[in-house]
Every structure is written in structure tokens, then in C-alpha cells.
Amino acid sequence: MEGLEITEMKVVPCVDSRFIQPSRVVFKQNGQERKWDYLTVHDSVCALLFNTTRQSFILVKQFRPAVYMHVNRNLHKKALNDGSAVTMTADDSSLPITAPFNEGVTYELCAGIIDKNMSLAGLMKQEILEECGYDVPEENLQEIASFRGGVGSTGSLQTFFFAKVTDEMCVSQGGGNLSEGEKIEVFYLPLENSKEFVFDATKHKPAGLMFAFMWYFNKFNI
């Protein structure tokens, strides 16, 4: 990722987060008591964008700390567990930060959390403009499906849109909300390379992106 410079990384307690709230639910299932830990998070929207001028999909690249910390934790897994069963008891703050930072870079659909009182299409339009720099009319956004993410940890709902765009709709460089510290790189994926990309395990991608491309390949017989 161009211009990726990460410094002075450390793990600190998560207090009063705007984005997640950990909780534990206790219940009985078929007479047996169970406990389940989960995170309350915002629902979200995402969009697969296809630029017909370039015959390319528009994705976003960004550094995801959660992905990076998972990679870093796996790097030190042997030291943590001495070959025994993997546990979650070790605190990440005790681990040295040694994994390459580019291991935290992901390829994603343009997306955003639902934290405003507006239509889903209106919110998606706003996110596309902010992250990718394209001004897409709401009527061009086709709502395809909604699905649950993190069913074991969050249960949040994501609504998936599809839109065709042209170079004429590009009004800025995008890049995300700079006031919140976002640093997003717009990534153009040529249609002819898309299947190879989807199945390239060296590139970190969320499940929603995989679903979106499978939908597209089936819809347009690619």
C-alpha cells in the first residue's frame, strides 16, 4: 500500500468505544446453562462498483489493525502456547510487534457503518463519494442482498449494493474521512484479472467481498 507508515504501535485497554461494546449473555438451551460472549457493533452497507469506462472494479485498500494484530498473534502462537492447545488468555499487549505491517493491508468493497438517520442508498452514496471519489446517483445503486457477519461474535447485518459507474462520475480522489484519520487507497481491479484475484490467498479480503464477486460472476456469466 502506497505511503504505509506505521510507528509507535502498542495495545491499550479499550474504554468507551464508539464502535464496539463487549457483553456476555447467559441462557439455558435444552436445560443446559450456556454463556456466550459477543460484541455489539453497527450494521453496515457495502457496494461492488464496476467502472464501465475502465472495465475494472473499484475496491479500497487500507491498513486494518485487527487483521494486523491477528497476524502478529499467530506469528507468536508457538511462544504463547508451547505447543499445547491454543488459548485466548494471553494479552496482546505482552506480544512484541514484529509482523510486517503490510500484512495488515486489506482489499475491500467500499463500505460504511450505519450511524446516521438516512436511507441505506443515501448512506452508500455518501460512502462511495468519501472513499472512492465517485458521485453516484442513488437510483444507480441496486440493492442486492443483506447478510449476517460474524455470526459467532457480532451478528451484525450488512446490506450489499451494486452499481455501474463511469470515469465521468469521478469528482475527487476519495481516500476516506481525513478528519477521522482514515487513509484509504482506491484500487482498480481489471475484470479480466478478477477471478484470479478473488482466489489469491495472499491478499487479505473479507467474506463480503468474496460473496459480491461470486454474485457478479454468476449474474453476468463470467
Wavefront OBJ file of the C-alpha trace (Angstrom):
o trace
v 0.000 0.000 0.000
v 1.464 3.354 -1.019
v 2.663 5.565 1.792
v 2.056 2.989 4.549
v 3.989 4.197 7.581
v 3.067 2.711 10.951
v 5.006 3.799 14.045
v 4.777 3.583 17.853
v 2.139 0.813 17.840
v 1.029 -0.520 21.221
v -2.023 -2.281 22.689
v -4.034 -0.398 25.331
v -7.350 -1.107 27.130
v -10.485 -0.426 25.075
v -12.588 2.052 27.069
v -15.791 3.828 25.932
v -15.539 2.710 22.306
v -17.758 4.432 19.699
v -17.832 1.258 17.636
v -17.993 -1.879 19.804
v -19.444 -2.963 23.135
v -18.457 -6.367 24.590
v -21.130 -8.279 26.525
v -21.864 -11.790 27.797
v -25.255 -13.455 27.549
v -26.160 -16.328 29.901
v -29.018 -18.656 28.992
v -30.301 -22.195 29.142
v -30.560 -24.292 25.986
v -32.401 -27.595 26.355
v -31.952 -27.304 30.105
v -28.193 -26.761 29.982
v -26.760 -23.419 31.042
v -24.585 -21.694 28.452
v -22.542 -18.496 28.275
v -21.721 -16.607 25.102
v -19.530 -13.542 24.644
v -20.424 -11.142 21.850
v -19.796 -7.634 20.538
v -22.481 -5.065 19.827
v -21.496 -3.243 16.629
v -23.148 -1.071 13.989
v -24.876 -2.597 10.978
v -23.313 -1.550 7.674
v -23.599 -1.116 3.919
v -21.187 -2.104 1.157
v -21.051 -1.817 -2.626
v -19.399 -3.577 -5.525
v -18.621 -0.879 -8.089
v -17.835 -1.607 -11.735
v -16.299 1.148 -13.833
v -17.505 0.542 -17.393
v -15.056 3.087 -18.827
v -12.062 1.190 -17.459
v -13.708 -2.267 -17.396
v -12.488 -2.505 -13.828
v -13.921 -2.994 -10.369
v -13.319 -0.260 -7.808
v -12.096 -1.553 -4.445
v -10.422 0.077 -1.473
v -7.173 -0.810 0.258
v -6.455 0.137 3.843
v -4.491 -0.885 6.907
v -6.696 -2.837 9.325
v -5.223 -3.048 12.840
v -7.440 -6.013 13.786
v -6.101 -8.041 10.852
v -2.544 -6.997 11.653
v -2.837 -7.950 15.323
v -4.279 -11.343 14.384
v -1.354 -11.968 12.035
v 1.101 -10.806 14.698
v -0.533 -13.043 17.321
v -0.304 -16.072 15.021
v 3.351 -15.275 14.439
v 3.958 -15.681 18.173
v 1.493 -18.534 18.740
v 4.161 -21.158 19.455
v 5.779 -18.977 22.081
v 2.389 -18.334 23.680
v 1.259 -21.938 23.895
v 4.430 -24.042 23.933
v 2.827 -26.489 21.553
v -0.274 -27.013 23.731
v -3.863 -26.089 22.892
v -4.353 -22.545 21.602
v -5.916 -20.239 24.198
v -7.157 -16.644 24.282
v -5.763 -15.901 27.728
v -2.593 -14.150 26.612
v -2.804 -10.353 26.412
v -1.753 -8.925 23.039
v -0.067 -6.088 24.914
v 2.586 -8.567 26.031
v 3.492 -9.544 22.471
v 6.292 -7.904 20.517
v 5.147 -6.090 17.359
v 7.232 -7.876 14.748
v 4.968 -8.879 11.844
v 5.450 -6.831 8.634
v 2.916 -4.006 8.638
v 1.849 -4.733 5.059
v 0.306 -7.932 6.480
v -2.438 -5.690 7.869
v -3.444 -4.282 4.469
v -6.796 -5.494 3.145
v -8.715 -5.288 -0.132
v -12.382 -4.464 0.488
v -15.618 -3.250 -1.016
v -16.431 0.380 -0.394
v -18.399 0.224 2.856
v -19.550 2.148 5.895
v -21.342 1.724 9.200
v -24.964 2.748 9.607
v -24.650 5.557 12.141
v -26.803 8.240 10.527
v -30.575 8.637 10.206
v -30.785 8.369 6.421
v -31.702 5.826 3.745
v -29.292 2.956 3.115
v -28.858 4.059 -0.504
v -28.176 7.618 0.637
v -25.588 6.411 3.116
v -23.972 4.201 0.468
v -23.806 7.129 -1.955
v -22.077 9.187 0.738
v -19.523 6.447 1.474
v -18.702 5.976 -2.222
v -18.058 9.694 -2.626
v -15.949 9.838 0.531
v -13.869 6.705 -0.035
v -13.684 6.378 -3.824
v -14.404 9.875 -5.129
v -17.371 8.911 -7.335
v -20.663 10.807 -7.242
v -23.163 8.018 -7.936
v -26.904 8.816 -8.177
v -28.933 6.868 -5.619
v -31.093 5.406 -8.378
v -27.965 3.755 -9.825
v -27.431 1.797 -6.616
v -29.057 -1.616 -6.887
v -29.738 -3.296 -3.528
v -28.833 -6.960 -3.930
v -28.917 -8.742 -0.571
v -28.371 -8.477 3.173
v -26.367 -10.977 5.204
v -25.054 -11.517 8.712
v -21.409 -11.046 9.534
v -19.561 -12.567 12.470
v -22.462 -14.800 13.498
v -20.404 -16.118 16.407
v -19.268 -12.727 17.638
v -21.397 -9.813 16.372
v -24.437 -10.949 14.362
v -24.428 -7.598 12.566
v -26.307 -7.043 9.306
v -24.622 -5.805 6.124
v -26.591 -4.659 3.080
v -24.886 -5.170 -0.282
v -25.348 -2.842 -3.280
v -24.102 -2.976 -6.860
v -23.575 -0.067 -9.239
v -22.044 0.590 -12.622
v -20.108 3.854 -12.833
v -18.078 5.763 -15.414
v -14.990 7.956 -15.278
v -17.298 10.971 -15.705
v -18.738 10.289 -12.231
v -15.308 10.618 -10.604
v -15.183 14.033 -8.903
v -12.329 13.581 -6.408
v -9.509 11.257 -5.370
v -11.516 9.799 -2.493
v -9.351 8.492 0.305
v -11.789 8.420 3.217
v -12.574 10.799 6.049
v -9.271 12.531 6.733
v -10.639 14.232 9.851
v -11.044 10.766 11.427
v -7.577 9.676 10.345
v -8.756 7.383 7.545
v -6.212 6.622 4.845
v -7.825 4.688 2.016
v -6.288 3.834 -1.338
v -8.606 3.389 -4.334
v -7.718 0.156 -6.150
v -8.817 -0.663 -9.705
v -9.136 -4.371 -10.440
v -9.420 -5.224 -14.168
v -12.335 -7.519 -14.950
v -10.018 -9.936 -16.752
v -7.975 -10.426 -13.569
v -10.870 -10.579 -11.114
v -11.229 -14.362 -10.728
v -7.518 -14.813 -10.117
v -7.652 -12.002 -7.566
v -10.627 -13.437 -5.657
v -8.880 -16.752 -5.078
v -5.452 -15.281 -4.313
v -4.998 -16.167 -0.641
v -2.028 -13.826 -0.292
v -4.363 -10.830 -0.472
v -6.467 -10.306 2.660
v -10.172 -9.982 1.779
v -13.387 -10.105 3.863
v -16.101 -12.655 3.178
v -18.498 -9.967 1.926
v -16.149 -9.172 -0.942
v -15.938 -12.851 -1.863
v -19.748 -13.088 -1.877
v -20.074 -9.959 -4.013
v -17.758 -11.302 -6.697
v -19.418 -14.718 -6.701
v -22.752 -12.928 -7.214
v -21.292 -10.902 -10.085
v -19.693 -13.899 -11.804
v -22.976 -15.814 -11.621
v -25.145 -12.840 -12.620
v -23.104 -11.983 -15.706
v -21.890 -15.498 -16.570
v -18.215 -14.670 -16.136
l 1 2 3 4 5 6 7 8 9 10 11 12 13 14 15 16 17 18 19 20 21 22 23 24 25 26 27 28 29 30 31 32 33 34 35 36 37 38 39 40 41 42 43 44 45 46 47 48 49 50 51 52 53 54 55 56 57 58 59 60 61 62 63 64 65 66 67 68 69 70 71 72 73 74 75 76 77 78 79 80 81 82 83 84 85 86 87 88 89 90 91 92 93 94 95 96 97 98 99 100 101 102 103 104 105 106 107 108 109 110 111 112 113 114 115 116 117 118 119 120 121 122 123 124 125 126 127 128 129 130 131 132 133 134 135 136 137 138 139 140 141 142 143 144 145 146 147 148 149 150 151 152 153 154 155 156 157 158 159 160 161 162 163 164 165 166 167 168 169 170 171 172 173 174 175 176 177 178 179 180 181 182 183 184 185 186 187 188 189 190 191 192 193 194 195 196 197 198 199 200 201 202 203 204 205 206 207 208 209 210 211 212 213 214 215 216 217 218 219 220 221 222
